[in-house]
Amino acid sequence: MIKKAPEFRIWLENYYRSQFRFGEGLLVKLCYEAIDKHDFDKLIEYDDQITKSTLATETRNGTKLI
């Protein structure tokens, strides 16, 4: 449980260096590259891949609503 700003900073840095950087962050980068190339089929492919990579059905459905 994070109680103070320094603890949050440590958590955020670790999250960025691991999960975000090689997951969501990489996907955002790839999506922007596909948009620049007007490759909208690639965007749909990335959406499908990220949706399928989410294990829990509840999480997948909640993400779609967002």
DSSP file (Angstrom, degrees, kcal/mol; ACC not computed):
  #  RESIDUE AA STRUCTURE BP1 BP2  ACC     N-H-->O    O-->H-N    N-H-->O    O-->H-N    TCO  KAPPA ALPHA  PHI   PSI    X-CA   Y-CA   Z-CA
    1    1 A M              0   0    0      0, 0.0     2,-0.5     0, 0.0     6,-0.0   0.000 360.0 360.0 360.0 131.2    0.0    0.0    0.0
    2    2 A I        +     0   0    0      1,-0.1     3,-0.1     5,-0.0     0, 0.0  -0.745 360.0 161.9 -89.3 126.6    1.4    3.4   -1.0
    3    3 A K        +     0   0    0     -2,-0.5     2,-0.3     1,-0.2    -1,-0.1   0.622  58.9  36.6-118.2 -21.5    1.1    6.0    1.7
    4    4 A K  S >> S-     0   0    0      1,-0.1     4,-1.7     0, 0.0     3,-0.7  -0.932  81.3-108.4-137.0 158.2    3.6    8.7    0.7
    5    5 A A  H 3> S+     0   0    0     -2,-0.3     4,-2.5     1,-0.2     5,-0.2   0.864 114.6  56.5 -54.3 -43.9    4.8   10.4   -2.5
    6    6 A P  H 3> S+     0   0    0      0, 0.0     4,-1.9     0, 0.0    -1,-0.2   0.877 107.1  50.4 -59.8 -34.6    8.2    8.8   -2.5
    7    7 A E  H <> S+     0   0    0     -3,-0.7     4,-2.3     2,-0.2    -2,-0.2   0.890 109.6  50.7 -68.2 -38.2    6.6    5.3   -2.4
    8    8 A F  H  X S+     0   0    0     -4,-1.7     4,-3.1     2,-0.2     5,-0.2   0.904 107.3  53.9 -65.1 -40.4    4.4    6.2   -5.3
    9    9 A R  H  X S+     0   0    0     -4,-2.5     4,-2.6     1,-0.2     5,-0.2   0.926 108.8  48.3 -59.8 -44.8    7.4    7.4   -7.3
   10   10 A I  H  X S+     0   0    0     -4,-1.9     4,-2.2     2,-0.2    -1,-0.2   0.926 113.7  47.3 -60.8 -45.5    9.2    4.1   -6.7
   11   11 A W  H  X S+     0   0    0     -4,-2.3     4,-2.7     1,-0.2    -2,-0.2   0.935 112.9  48.5 -61.4 -47.0    6.1    2.2   -7.8
   12   12 A L  H  X S+     0   0    0     -4,-3.1     4,-2.6     1,-0.2    -2,-0.2   0.902 111.1  49.5 -63.3 -42.8    5.6    4.4  -10.9
   13   13 A E  H  X S+     0   0    0     -4,-2.6     4,-2.5    -5,-0.2    -1,-0.2   0.918 113.4  46.8 -62.2 -43.2    9.2    4.1  -12.0
   14   14 A N  H  X S+     0   0    0     -4,-2.2     4,-1.3    -5,-0.2     5,-0.3   0.901 111.8  50.8 -66.0 -40.2    9.1    0.3  -11.6
   15   15 A Y  H  <>S+     0   0    0     -4,-2.7     5,-2.2     1,-0.2     6,-0.5   0.931 112.6  46.7 -61.5 -45.9    5.8    0.1  -13.5
   16   16 A Y  I  <>S+     0   0    0     -4,-2.6     5,-1.5     1,-0.2    -2,-0.2   0.920 111.8  50.1 -62.9 -44.9    7.2    2.2  -16.3
   17   17 A R  I  <5S+     0   0    0     -4,-2.5    -1,-0.2    -5,-0.2    -2,-0.2   0.738 127.6  17.8 -68.9 -22.4   10.4    0.2  -16.6
   18   18 A S  I  X5S+     0   0    0     -4,-1.3     4,-1.6    -3,-0.3    -3,-0.2   0.708 129.8  19.5-113.5 -84.3    8.6   -3.1  -16.7
   19   19 A Q  I  >5S+     0   0    0     -5,-0.3     4,-0.8     1,-0.2     5,-0.4   0.922 126.5  40.6 -64.5 -50.9    4.9   -3.5  -17.5
   20   20 A F  I >4XS+     0   0    0     -5,-2.2     5,-3.2     1,-0.2     6,-0.7   0.935 112.4  54.0 -66.6 -46.6    4.1   -0.2  -19.3
   21   21 A R  H 34<S+     0   0    0     -5,-1.5    -1,-0.2    -6,-0.5    -2,-0.2   0.872 121.1  29.0 -58.0 -42.1    7.3    0.0  -21.3
   22   22 A F  H 3<5S+     0   0    0     -4,-1.6    -1,-0.3     3,-0.1    -2,-0.2   0.387 132.4  31.1-103.6   2.9    7.0   -3.4  -22.9
   23   23 A G  T <X5S+     0   0    0     -4,-0.8     4,-2.2    -3,-0.7    -3,-0.2   0.466 129.7   8.6-118.8 -96.3    3.2   -3.6  -22.9
   24   24 A E  H  >5S+     0   0    0     -5,-0.4     4,-2.5     1,-0.2     5,-0.2   0.882 128.7  53.5 -62.2 -40.3    1.0   -0.6  -23.2
   25   25 A G  H  ><S+     0   0    0     -5,-3.2     4,-2.1     2,-0.2    -1,-0.2   0.921 110.1  46.5 -62.4 -44.9    3.8    1.8  -24.0
   26   26 A L  H  > S+     0   0    0     -6,-0.7     4,-2.6     1,-0.2    -1,-0.2   0.906 111.9  52.2 -63.3 -41.6    5.0   -0.3  -26.9
   27   27 A L  H  X S+     0   0    0     -4,-2.2     4,-2.5     2,-0.2    -2,-0.2   0.908 107.7  51.2 -62.7 -41.8    1.5   -0.8  -28.2
   28   28 A V  H  X S+     0   0    0     -4,-2.5     4,-2.3     2,-0.2    -1,-0.2   0.926 110.8  49.3 -60.1 -44.6    0.9    3.0  -28.1
   29   29 A K  H  X S+     0   0    0     -4,-2.1     4,-2.0     1,-0.2    -2,-0.2   0.934 112.2  47.3 -59.8 -47.5    4.1    3.5  -30.1
   30   30 A L  H  X S+     0   0    0     -4,-2.6     4,-2.2     1,-0.2    -1,-0.2   0.874 110.6  52.6 -64.0 -37.6    3.2    0.9  -32.7
   31   31 A C  H  X S+     0   0    0     -4,-2.5     4,-2.4     2,-0.2    -1,-0.2   0.914 108.3  49.8 -65.9 -42.3   -0.3    2.3  -33.0
   32   32 A Y  H  X S+     0   0    0     -4,-2.3     4,-2.4     1,-0.2    -1,-0.2   0.894 110.3  51.1 -63.3 -38.2    1.0    5.8  -33.7
   33   33 A E  H  X S+     0   0    0     -4,-2.0     4,-1.4     2,-0.2    -1,-0.2   0.908 110.3  49.0 -64.1 -40.9    3.4    4.4  -36.3
   34   34 A A  H  <>S+     0   0    0     -4,-2.2     5,-3.0     2,-0.2     4,-0.2   0.889 110.1  51.5 -66.0 -38.7    0.4    2.6  -38.0
   35   35 A I  H ><5S+     0   0    0     -4,-2.4     3,-1.6     1,-0.2    -2,-0.2   0.920 106.2  54.2 -63.4 -43.7   -1.6    5.8  -37.9
   36   36 A D  H 3<5S+     0   0    0     -4,-2.4    -1,-0.2     1,-0.3    -2,-0.2   0.842 112.8  43.8 -58.2 -32.9    1.2    7.7  -39.6
   37   37 A K  T 3<5S-     0   0    0     -4,-1.4    -1,-0.3    -5,-0.1    -2,-0.2   0.389 111.4-122.2 -92.3   3.1    1.2    5.1  -42.4
   38   38 A H  T < 5 +     0   0    0     -3,-1.6     2,-1.2    -4,-0.2    -3,-0.2   0.835  61.2 149.9  57.4  34.5   -2.6    5.1  -42.6
   39   39 A D    >>< +     0   0    0     -5,-3.0     4,-1.1     1,-0.2     3,-0.5  -0.654   9.5 162.1 -98.3  77.1   -2.5    1.4  -41.8
   40   40 A F  H 3>  +     0   0    0     -2,-1.2     4,-1.8     1,-0.2    -1,-0.2   0.733  69.6  64.1 -73.6 -22.3   -5.8    1.1  -40.0
   41   41 A D  H 3> S+     0   0    0      1,-0.2     4,-2.0     2,-0.2    -1,-0.2   0.864 100.5  53.7 -64.4 -35.1   -5.9   -2.7  -40.5
   42   42 A K  H <> S+     0   0    0     -3,-0.5     4,-2.8     2,-0.2    -2,-0.2   0.883 104.6  54.5 -66.5 -38.1   -2.8   -2.8  -38.3
   43   43 A L  H  X S+     0   0    0     -4,-1.1     4,-2.5     1,-0.2    -1,-0.2   0.915 108.3  48.6 -60.7 -42.6   -4.6   -0.9  -35.6
   44   44 A I  H  X S+     0   0    0     -4,-1.8     4,-2.3     2,-0.2    -1,-0.2   0.897 110.7  51.4 -64.6 -39.3   -7.4   -3.4  -35.7
   45   45 A E  H  X S+     0   0    0     -4,-2.0     4,-2.5     2,-0.2    -2,-0.2   0.928 110.5  48.0 -62.0 -45.9   -4.8   -6.2  -35.4
   46   46 A Y  H  X S+     0   0    0     -4,-2.8     4,-2.7     2,-0.2     5,-0.3   0.902 110.7  52.0 -62.3 -41.0   -3.2   -4.5  -32.4
   47   47 A D  H  X S+     0   0    0     -4,-2.5     4,-2.1     1,-0.2    -1,-0.2   0.919 110.7  48.1 -60.8 -43.5   -6.6   -4.0  -30.8
   48   48 A D  H  X S+     0   0    0     -4,-2.3     4,-2.3     2,-0.2    -2,-0.2   0.911 112.2  49.2 -63.0 -43.5   -7.3   -7.7  -31.2
   49   49 A Q  H  X S+     0   0    0     -4,-2.5     4,-1.5     1,-0.2    -2,-0.2   0.921 112.6  45.8 -63.7 -45.1   -4.0   -8.8  -29.9
   50   50 A I  H  X S+     0   0    0     -4,-2.7     4,-0.6     1,-0.2    -1,-0.2   0.869 112.6  51.7 -69.9 -34.2   -4.2   -6.6  -26.7
   51   51 A T  H >< S+     0   0    0     -4,-2.1     3,-1.0    -5,-0.3    -1,-0.2   0.931 111.6  46.3 -64.9 -44.8   -7.7   -7.7  -26.1
   52   52 A K  H 3< S+     0   0    0     -4,-2.3    -1,-0.2     1,-0.2    -2,-0.2   0.747 104.5  62.4 -70.0 -23.1   -6.8  -11.4  -26.4
   53   53 A S  H 3< S+     0   0    0     -4,-1.5     2,-0.6    -5,-0.2    -1,-0.2   0.639  82.3  91.5 -79.3 -12.3   -3.8  -10.9  -24.1
   54   54 A T    <<  -     0   0    0     -3,-1.0     6,-0.1    -4,-0.6    -4,-0.0  -0.745  65.7-159.9 -83.8 121.0   -6.0   -9.8  -21.2
   55   55 A L        +     0   0    0     -2,-0.6     2,-0.3     4,-0.1    -1,-0.2   0.939  63.9  71.7 -72.6 -49.9   -6.7  -13.0  -19.3
   56   56 A A     >  -     0   0    0      1,-0.1     4,-2.3     2,-0.0     5,-0.2  -0.504  68.6-145.4 -77.4 131.8   -9.8  -12.3  -17.3
   57   57 A T  H  > S+     0   0    0     -2,-0.3     4,-2.7     1,-0.2     5,-0.2   0.884 101.2  55.9 -58.7 -40.4  -13.1  -12.0  -19.2
   58   58 A E  H  > S+     0   0    0      1,-0.2     4,-2.3     2,-0.2    -1,-0.2   0.886 108.0  47.8 -61.7 -39.8  -14.3   -9.3  -16.8
   59   59 A T  H  > S+     0   0    0      2,-0.2     4,-2.5     1,-0.2    -1,-0.2   0.917 111.4  50.2 -68.2 -43.4  -11.2   -7.2  -17.5
   60   60 A R  H  X S+     0   0    0     -4,-2.3     4,-1.9     1,-0.2    -2,-0.2   0.934 113.4  45.6 -59.2 -46.9  -11.6   -7.6  -21.3
   61   61 A N  H  X S+     0   0    0     -4,-2.7     4,-1.4     1,-0.2    -2,-0.2   0.893 113.0  49.8 -66.1 -40.0  -15.2   -6.6  -21.1
   62   62 A G  H  X S+     0   0    0     -4,-2.3     4,-1.4    -5,-0.2    -1,-0.2   0.884 109.2  52.0 -65.2 -39.2  -14.5   -3.6  -18.9
   63   63 A T  H  < S+     0   0    0     -4,-2.5    -1,-0.2     1,-0.2    -2,-0.2   0.886 105.9  54.7 -65.0 -39.1  -11.7   -2.4  -21.1
   64   64 A K  H  < S+     0   0    0     -4,-1.9    -1,-0.2     1,-0.2    -2,-0.2   0.872 105.8  53.0 -61.9 -36.4  -14.0   -2.5  -24.1
   65   65 A L  H  <        0   0    0     -4,-1.4    -1,-0.2     1,-0.3    -2,-0.2   0.843 360.0 360.0 -68.2 -33.1  -16.5   -0.3  -22.3
   66   66 A I     <        0   0    0     -4,-1.4    -1,-0.3    -5,-0.1    -2,-0.2   0.485 360.0 360.0 -71.5 360.0  -13.8    2.3  -21.6
